[in-house]
Amino acid sequence: MKSDNSNLKRLEIAERLKKARELSGLSQAQVALKLNVQRPAISEIEAGRRKVSAEELIEFSKLYKVDSSWLLNEGDNSEITQGKLKFAARELSKMSEEDKNKLFELLNILPK
């Protein structure tokens, strides 16, 4: 029974790590390079087939700019929203003023 709980927790962490990476706009290869590990290791971690050490979790947290408690699935869902907002803000900062204005016009058209 403890093994089932352990596997479930590993899968939850794996899902959070993948979501955080995607929200950060990074590929598995980019993460592997920045963390000095092989790309397949990132794939194995995100699939829940490889355990993550405390040290690795801290490095992921720093890289993705998320709280480690969220990665451990101990935070509330408001952190997911915050992560999405941070990602949107980063992407907006890369856009020209003209493109931002077009985007805002499009957003105004969408149903609320």
MIKOLKE-580126 format. One record per residue: x negated, y, z negated of N, C-alpha, C, O in turn; residue number from 1. Coordinates in steps of 0.02 Angstrom, whole numbers. Atoms other than C-alpha are relative to their C-alpha. Layout:
% residues N
+--------+--------+--------+--------+--------+--------+--------+--------+--------+--------+--------+--------+-----+
!    n_x !    n_y !    n_z !   ca_x !   ca_y !   ca_z !    c_x !    c_y !    c_z !    o_x !    o_y !    o_z !   i !
+--------+--------+--------+--------+--------+--------+--------+--------+--------+--------+--------+--------+-----+
!      X !      Y !      Z !      X !      Y !      Z !      X !      Y !      Z !      X !      Y !      Z ! NUM !
...
+--------+--------+--------+--------+--------+--------+--------+--------+--------+--------+--------+--------+-----+
% end
This chain:
% residues 112
+--------+--------+--------+--------+--------+--------+--------+--------+--------+--------+--------+--------+-----+
!    n_x !    n_y !    n_z !   ca_x !   ca_y !   ca_z !    c_x !    c_y !    c_z !    o_x !    o_y !    o_z !   i !
+--------+--------+--------+--------+--------+--------+--------+--------+--------+--------+--------+--------+-----+
!    -41 !    -59 !      0 !      0 !      0 !      0 !    -43 !     63 !      0 !    -29 !    111 !     36 !   1 !
!     44 !    -57 !      2 !   -141 !    120 !    -43 !    -33 !     11 !     68 !    -44 !     68 !     88 !   2 !
!     29 !     -4 !    -66 !   -218 !     81 !    126 !     47 !     35 !     48 !     25 !     75 !     90 !   3 !
!    -49 !    -33 !    -43 !    -57 !    134 !    213 !      2 !     75 !    -13 !      4 !    114 !     34 !   4 !
!      0 !    -71 !     17 !    -56 !    299 !    119 !    -63 !     34 !     24 !    -61 !     91 !     48 !   5 !
!     64 !    -27 !    -22 !   -239 !    325 !    160 !      0 !     10 !     76 !    -23 !     61 !    101 !   6 !
!     -5 !     -6 !    -73 !   -208 !    292 !    345 !     47 !     56 !     21 !     32 !     93 !     68 !   7 !
!    -48 !    -53 !    -15 !    -57 !    408 !    346 !    -32 !     69 !    -11 !    -24 !    114 !     30 !   8 !
!     34 !    -63 !     15 !   -160 !    547 !    265 !    -52 !     16 !     54 !    -58 !     73 !     75 !   9 !
!     51 !    -10 !    -52 !   -300 !    522 !    392 !     33 !     23 !     65 !      6 !     67 !     99 !  10 !
!    -36 !    -20 !    -61 !   -174 !    536 !    535 !     27 !     71 !     -6 !     27 !    108 !     43 !  11 !
!    -24 !    -69 !     10 !   -100 !    695 !    460 !    -57 !     50 !      8 !    -49 !    102 !     40 !  12 !
!     59 !    -44 !     -6 !   -273 !    773 !    445 !    -22 !      3 !     73 !    -38 !     57 !     97 !  13 !
!     20 !      2 !    -70 !   -315 !    717 !    622 !     45 !     45 !     42 !     22 !     82 !     85 !  14 !
!    -48 !    -41 !    -38 !   -157 !    801 !    688 !    -13 !     74 !    -13 !    -10 !    115 !     33 !  15 !
!     14 !    -70 !     17 !   -197 !    962 !    595 !    -65 !     24 !     33 !    -68 !     80 !     58 !  16 !
!     64 !    -19 !    -31 !   -376 !    962 !    660 !     10 !     13 !     75 !    -17 !     61 !    102 !  17 !
!    -12 !     -9 !    -72 !   -316 !    942 !    839 !     39 !     64 !     12 !     22 !    102 !     57 !  18 !
!    -41 !    -60 !     -8 !   -185 !   1078 !    819 !    -43 !     62 !    -11 !    -37 !    111 !     26 !  19 !
!     43 !    -58 !     15 !   -313 !   1197 !    742 !    -49 !     12 !     57 !    -62 !     70 !     76 !  20 !
!     46 !     -8 !    -57 !   -435 !   1163 !    884 !     36 !     31 !     59 !     10 !     78 !     90 !  21 !
!    -37 !    -26 !    -56 !   -303 !   1195 !   1015 !     19 !     73 !    -10 !     15 !    113 !     36 !  22 !
!    -17 !    -70 !     15 !   -246 !   1355 !    929 !    -61 !     45 !      4 !    -55 !    105 !     17 !  23 !
!     62 !    -39 !     -5 !   -427 !   1410 !    926 !    -23 !      8 !     72 !    -68 !     47 !     86 !  24 !
!     17 !     -5 !    -70 !   -435 !   1387 !   1114 !    -65 !    -35 !     18 !    -98 !    -17 !     67 !  25 !
!     63 !     35 !    -12 !   -582 !   1267 !   1104 !     12 !    -70 !     27 !     62 !   -102 !     10 !  26 !
!     -4 !     69 !    -24 !   -611 !   1104 !   1197 !    -37 !    -44 !    -50 !    -74 !    -20 !    -93 !  27 !
!     37 !     47 !     43 !   -674 !    948 !   1110 !    -75 !      7 !     12 !   -114 !      3 !    -36 !  28 !
!     71 !     -7 !    -16 !   -840 !    971 !   1199 !    -30 !     62 !    -33 !    -86 !     60 !    -58 !  29 !
!     24 !    -62 !     32 !   -857 !   1150 !   1135 !     -8 !     -9 !    -75 !    -57 !     13 !   -104 !  30 !
!      3 !     12 !     72 !   -820 !   1095 !    957 !    -59 !    -45 !    -16 !    -97 !    -31 !    -63 !  31 !
!     56 !     45 !     11 !   -944 !    952 !    969 !    -66 !     37 !      4 !   -111 !     26 !    -37 !  32 !
!     62 !    -38 !     -8 !  -1078 !   1071 !   1030 !    -12 !     45 !    -61 !    -67 !     48 !    -87 !  33 !
!      7 !    -47 !     56 !  -1045 !   1198 !    892 !    -14 !    -37 !    -66 !    -49 !    -10 !   -109 !  34 !
!     10 !     38 !     62 !  -1042 !   1063 !    756 !    -58 !    -49 !      5 !    -72 !    -85 !    -43 !  35 !
!     58 !     43 !    -10 !  -1190 !    969 !    829 !     17 !    -74 !    -10 !    -19 !   -111 !    -44 !  36 !
!    -20 !     71 !      0 !  -1097 !    803 !    850 !     17 !    -19 !     72 !     23 !     24 !    116 !  37 !
!    -18 !     23 !    -66 !  -1055 !    697 !   1001 !     75 !     12 !     12 !    114 !      7 !    -35 !  38 !
!    -69 !    -12 !    -16 !   -891 !    736 !   1091 !     46 !    -58 !    -18 !    101 !    -47 !    -43 !  39 !
!    -43 !     55 !     20 !   -823 !    560 !   1064 !     17 !     -1 !    -75 !     69 !    -26 !    -95 !  40 !
!    -14 !     -4 !     72 !   -837 !    590 !    876 !     60 !     45 !    -13 !    102 !     29 !    -56 !  41 !
!    -57 !    -45 !      8 !   -715 !    735 !    891 !     64 !    -35 !     22 !    116 !    -29 !    -10 !  42 !
!    -57 !     38 !    -25 !   -598 !    626 !    993 !     23 !    -52 !    -51 !     83 !    -60 !    -63 !  43 !
!    -16 !     51 !     50 !   -607 !    487 !    863 !     32 !     31 !    -62 !     79 !      3 !    -90 !  44 !
!    -27 !    -35 !     58 !   -574 !    610 !    722 !     72 !     21 !     14 !    117 !     10 !    -27 !  45 !
!    -67 !    -24 !    -17 !   -424 !    687 !    811 !     50 !    -56 !     11 !    111 !    -45 !      6 !  46 !
!    -44 !     57 !     -8 !   -354 !    515 !    846 !     13 !    -36 !    -66 !     54 !    -82 !    -69 !  47 !
!     -9 !     30 !     65 !   -368 !    469 !    663 !    -38 !    -66 !     -8 !    -26 !   -103 !    -56 !  48 !
!     37 !     62 !      4 !   -488 !    327 !    697 !    -66 !      7 !    -38 !    -99 !    -42 !    -53 !  49 !
!     62 !    -13 !     36 !   -635 !    409 !    607 !     16 !     46 !    -59 !     50 !     97 !    -51 !  50 !
!     -9 !    -42 !     59 !   -636 !    479 !    431 !    -41 !     64 !      7 !    -92 !     65 !     42 !  51 !
!     34 !    -64 !      1 !   -689 !    658 !    403 !    -29 !     11 !    -69 !      7 !      5 !   -119 !  52 !
!     31 !    -13 !     65 !   -813 !    698 !    266 !     20 !     70 !    -25 !     44 !    111 !     14 !  53 !
!    -16 !    -66 !     28 !   -787 !    846 !    149 !    -41 !     54 !     34 !    -16 !    109 !     47 !  54 !
!     44 !    -49 !    -33 !   -935 !    934 !    230 !     26 !     16 !     70 !     26 !     74 !     91 !  55 !
!    -26 !    -11 !    -67 !   -862 !    909 !    404 !     65 !     41 !     -3 !     76 !     84 !     39 !  56 !
!    -63 !    -36 !      7 !   -693 !    971 !    346 !    -13 !     75 !    -11 !     23 !    117 !     16 !  57 !
!     19 !    -69 !     12 !   -774 !   1131 !    283 !    -24 !     33 !     65 !     -6 !     90 !     79 !  58 !
!     25 !    -27 !    -64 !   -863 !   1155 !    450 !     58 !     11 !     49 !     60 !     63 !     83 !  59 !
!    -59 !     -9 !    -43 !   -700 !   1128 !    546 !     39 !     61 !    -22 !     60 !    102 !     19 !  60 !
!    -38 !    -56 !     28 !   -614 !   1251 !    431 !    -31 !     67 !     20 !      4 !    114 !     40 !  61 !
!     36 !    -62 !    -19 !   -746 !   1385 !    464 !      6 !     13 !     75 !     20 !     69 !     96 !  62 !
!     -1 !     -7 !    -72 !   -749 !   1353 !    651 !     69 !     22 !     25 !     75 !     66 !     68 !  63 !
!    -68 !    -14 !    -22 !   -560 !   1358 !    671 !     32 !     59 !    -36 !     86 !     81 !    -19 !  64 !
!    -25 !    -57 !     40 !   -539 !   1499 !    544 !     68 !    -16 !    -31 !    115 !     25 !    -28 !  65 !
!    -60 !     20 !     37 !   -407 !   1404 !    447 !    -21 !    -23 !    -70 !    -78 !    -41 !    -81 !  66 !
!     14 !     22 !     68 !   -395 !   1361 !    264 !     -6 !    -76 !     -2 !     33 !   -111 !     30 !  67 !
!     10 !     73 !      3 !   -459 !   1188 !    222 !     60 !    -35 !    -31 !     73 !    -93 !    -16 !  68 !
!    -60 !     31 !     29 !   -302 !   1156 !    118 !     52 !    -12 !     54 !     91 !    -61 !     49 !  69 !
!    -47 !     12 !    -56 !   -200 !   1175 !    278 !    -22 !    -62 !     39 !     20 !   -102 !     59 !  70 !
!     25 !     58 !    -35 !   -312 !   1048 !    365 !     16 !    -64 !    -38 !     28 !   -117 !     -8 !  71 !
!    -15 !     58 !     41 !   -281 !    930 !    220 !     76 !    -10 !     -8 !     98 !    -55 !    -44 !  72 !
!    -73 !      4 !      2 !    -94 !    958 !    244 !     26 !     15 !    -70 !     76 !    -13 !    -92 !  73 !
!    -21 !    -20 !     66 !    -82 !   1038 !     73 !     29 !     70 !      0 !     55 !     93 !    -51 !  74 !
!    -27 !    -67 !     -5 !    -31 !   1210 !    135 !     71 !     -2 !     26 !     95 !    -55 !     47 !  75 !
!    -68 !     -1 !    -26 !    141 !   1265 !    187 !      0 !     15 !     75 !    -53 !     31 !    103 !  76 !
!     -4 !     -9 !    -73 !    202 !   1284 !    366 !    -10 !     72 !     22 !    -19 !     85 !     82 !  77 !
!     11 !    -69 !    -20 !    182 !   1473 !    362 !    -71 !      8 !     27 !    -84 !     54 !     67 !  78 !
!     68 !     -4 !    -26 !     -2 !   1441 !    395 !     -3 !    -19 !     74 !    -47 !      4 !    111 !  79 !
!     -3 !     18 !    -71 !     44 !   1361 !    562 !     18 !     63 !     39 !    -13 !     78 !     90 !  80 !
!    -21 !    -62 !    -33 !    133 !   1522 !    610 !    -57 !     50 !      1 !    -68 !     83 !     51 !  81 !
!     57 !    -46 !      2 !    -16 !   1624 !    553 !    -53 !    -19 !     50 !    -82 !     25 !     83 !  82 !
!     49 !     22 !    -49 !   -131 !   1518 !    660 !     21 !     17 !     70 !    -21 !     38 !    111 !  83 !
!    -25 !    -17 !    -67 !    -21 !   1543 !    812 !     -5 !     75 !     12 !    -22 !     97 !     67 !  84 !
!      4 !    -73 !     -7 !    -15 !   1730 !    780 !    -72 !     23 !     10 !    -85 !     68 !     50 !  85 !
!     71 !    -18 !     -9 !   -204 !   1740 !    764 !    -23 !    -18 !     70 !    -59 !     20 !    102 !  86 !
!     18 !     20 !    -68 !   -223 !   1644 !    926 !     28 !     50 !     51 !     -7 !     71 !     96 !  87 !
!    -32 !    -48 !    -46 !    -99 !   1760 !   1014 !    -37 !     67 !     -2 !    -47 !     99 !     50 !  88 !
!     35 !    -64 !      6 !   -190 !   1913 !    947 !    -68 !     -3 !     35 !    -88 !     45 !     68 !  89 !
!     65 !      7 !    -35 !   -358 !   1847 !   1009 !      9 !      3 !     75 !    -29 !     37 !    110 !  90 !
!    -12 !      1 !    -72 !   -285 !   1814 !   1181 !     21 !     69 !     25 !      0 !     90 !     79 !  91 !
!    -21 !    -68 !    -19 !   -201 !   1985 !   1187 !    -59 !     48 !      3 !    -62 !     91 !     47 !  92 !
!     58 !    -46 !      1 !   -365 !   2071 !   1143 !    -43 !     -8 !     62 !    -82 !     37 !     78 !  93 !
!     40 !     12 !    -60 !   -442 !   1995 !   1300 !     33 !     30 !     62 !      1 !     35 !    115 !  94 !
!    -38 !    -23 !    -59 !   -308 !   2068 !   1415 !    -10 !     74 !     12 !    -23 !    112 !    -35 !  95 !
!      2 !    -71 !    -17 !   -313 !   2233 !   1507 !     65 !     33 !    -25 !    114 !     -2 !    -37 !  96 !
!    -60 !    -36 !     22 !   -189 !   2368 !   1454 !     58 !    -11 !     49 !    116 !    -18 !     28 !  97 !
!    -52 !     11 !    -50 !    -95 !   2345 !   1617 !     32 !    -69 !     -8 !     93 !    -76 !     -4 !  98 !
!    -27 !     67 !     10 !    -77 !   2158 !   1588 !     40 !     -5 !    -64 !     91 !    -39 !    -66 !  99 !
!    -38 !      0 !     63 !    -22 !   2187 !   1408 !     69 !     30 !     10 !    119 !      4 !    -14 ! 100 !
!    -64 !    -33 !    -13 !    113 !   2306 !   1468 !     47 !    -45 !     39 !    107 !    -48 !     25 ! 101 !
!    -40 !     47 !    -38 !    174 !   2178 !   1595 !     27 !    -55 !    -45 !     85 !    -75 !    -40 ! 102 !
!    -21 !     53 !     46 !    179 !   2045 !   1461 !     55 !     24 !    -47 !    105 !    -11 !    -57 ! 103 !
!    -51 !    -27 !     45 !    278 !   2156 !   1342 !     66 !     10 !     36 !    119 !     -1 !      8 ! 104 !
!    -61 !     -7 !    -40 !    402 !   2196 !   1480 !     34 !    -68 !      9 !     95 !    -73 !      2 ! 105 !
!    -27 !     68 !     -9 !    423 !   2010 !   1512 !     31 !    -25 !    -66 !     85 !    -55 !    -65 ! 106 !
!    -26 !     21 !     65 !    447 !   1976 !   1326 !     66 !     35 !    -17 !    110 !      4 !    -48 ! 107 !
!    -63 !    -36 !     11 !    584 !   2109 !   1319 !     58 !    -31 !     39 !    116 !    -24 !     19 ! 108 !
!    -52 !     31 !    -41 !    679 !   2015 !   1454 !     26 !    -65 !    -31 !     84 !    -82 !    -23 ! 109 !
!    -18 !     65 !     29 !    679 !   1850 !   1360 !     55 !      6 !    -52 !     58 !     56 !    -88 ! 110 !
!    -53 !     -3 !     50 !    832 !   1809 !   1254 !    -29 !     -4 !    -71 !    -80 !    -37 !    -83 ! 111 !
!     24 !     -2 !     69 !    811 !   1840 !   1069 !     32 !    -56 !    -41 !     17 !    -63 !   -100 ! 112 !
+--------+--------+--------+--------+--------+--------+--------+--------+--------+--------+--------+--------+-----+
% end
